[in-house]
Amino acid sequence: MGNWVRGEWVWDFKWRTNLGMHDQDLLTQLIESLRQVRFSTTEDDWCWRHEPGGVFSVKSTYLVLDMRARPQRILPGDDIENLAR
């Protein structure tokens, strides 16, 4: 849908049919909106946010799912002190 020209992305939309006046206006608005977007030329990487190193593991997935499955309870202050003892 486009290509890099002298370090800048240039859109090259292709349509099966000719655009009507209303569609042409919408396309102009779209292109104006897209001009505000800045693309990076660096390659994307996958990162597992549930591990400090960003590497996916079945163990970390299990721990995340296990934590979400447990009901969260808020204990009164006295109960927390008793548990600490």
C-alpha positions as CSV (number, residue, x, y, z in Angstrom):
1,M,0.0,0.0,0.0
2,G,3.0,2.2,-0.2
3,N,6.8,2.4,-0.1
4,W,9.8,4.3,1.3
5,V,10.9,7.3,-0.8
6,R,14.0,9.1,0.4
7,G,13.4,8.0,4.0
8,E,9.7,8.9,4.0
9,W,6.7,6.6,3.6
10,V,4.5,7.4,0.6
11,W,1.1,5.8,0.4
12,D,0.1,4.2,-2.9
13,F,-3.6,3.2,-2.6
14,K,-5.0,1.1,-5.5
15,W,-8.8,0.9,-6.0
16,R,-10.9,-1.6,-8.1
17,T,-13.2,1.2,-9.1
18,N,-13.1,5.0,-9.5
19,L,-13.8,6.8,-6.3
20,G,-16.8,9.1,-6.1
21,M,-16.5,12.7,-4.8
22,H,-17.5,11.7,-1.3
23,D,-15.0,8.8,-1.2
24,Q,-12.3,11.1,-2.6
25,D,-12.9,13.6,0.2
26,L,-12.7,10.7,2.7
27,L,-9.5,9.5,1.2
28,T,-8.0,13.0,1.4
29,Q,-8.9,13.2,5.1
30,L,-7.4,9.7,5.6
31,I,-4.1,10.7,4.0
32,E,-4.0,13.9,6.0
33,S,-4.5,11.9,9.2
34,L,-1.8,9.4,8.2
35,R,0.7,12.1,7.5
36,Q,0.8,12.7,11.2
37,V,1.9,9.1,11.9
38,R,5.7,8.5,12.0
39,F,6.8,5.0,11.1
40,S,10.0,3.5,12.5
41,T,12.4,1.6,10.3
42,T,13.6,-0.6,13.2
43,E,12.4,-4.2,13.3
44,D,9.7,-5.1,15.7
45,D,10.3,-7.6,18.5
46,W,7.9,-9.8,20.5
47,C,8.1,-9.3,24.3
48,W,6.3,-11.3,27.0
49,R,5.4,-8.7,29.5
50,H,4.9,-11.2,32.4
51,E,8.6,-12.0,32.6
52,P,11.4,-9.5,33.4
53,G,13.4,-10.7,30.5
54,G,10.5,-10.6,28.1
55,V,10.8,-14.3,27.2
56,F,7.6,-16.4,27.0
57,S,7.4,-19.6,29.1
58,V,4.7,-22.0,29.9
59,K,5.5,-21.6,33.6
60,S,4.9,-17.9,33.6
61,T,1.7,-18.4,31.6
62,Y,0.5,-20.9,34.2
63,L,1.4,-18.4,37.0
64,V,-0.5,-15.6,35.3
65,L,-3.6,-17.7,34.8
66,D,-3.4,-19.2,38.3
67,M,-3.3,-15.7,39.8
68,R,-6.3,-14.5,37.8
69,A,-8.3,-17.6,38.7
70,R,-7.9,-17.1,42.4
71,P,-10.6,-15.0,44.1
72,Q,-9.1,-11.8,45.6
73,R,-10.1,-11.2,49.2
74,I,-9.5,-8.1,51.2
75,L,-8.9,-9.1,54.8
76,P,-9.5,-6.8,57.8
77,G,-6.4,-5.5,59.6
78,D,-6.7,-8.0,62.5
79,D,-6.8,-11.0,60.2
80,I,-3.6,-9.8,58.4
81,E,-1.8,-9.4,61.7
82,N,-2.9,-12.9,62.8
83,L,-1.7,-14.4,59.5
84,A,1.7,-12.6,59.9
85,R,2.1,-14.3,63.3
